[in-house]
Amino acid sequence: MTKTIILKISLSILFLLCLLDWNYGYYQFVRFVGMVGFSVLSYQQYKKNDVWFVVWLASAILINPVFKIGLGRTLWSIIDVAWAVLLIYSLLQEKKYKKF
């Protein structure tokens, strides 16, 4: 498994675990790890001139722990699920294009 695959799967699991009721420290941890993870993913896509670069960069900005954006629990839950779906979709898309 490559590091990118592990990163995407780990982030997906972290975001889906956000749907459970945790103490605030967990969400702070997810914000930091998510920002770093999305930053790494956007950097990897930067050279490829891919639309994923914009998606991952926007995600890193949205989840950053320094300048917090308060969206409410319901909206953050929707975003967490959307991120998990996007991360898994990007994995499947990568796998599909590596076959050829």
Beta strands, then each sheet from edge to edge (+ up, - down):
end
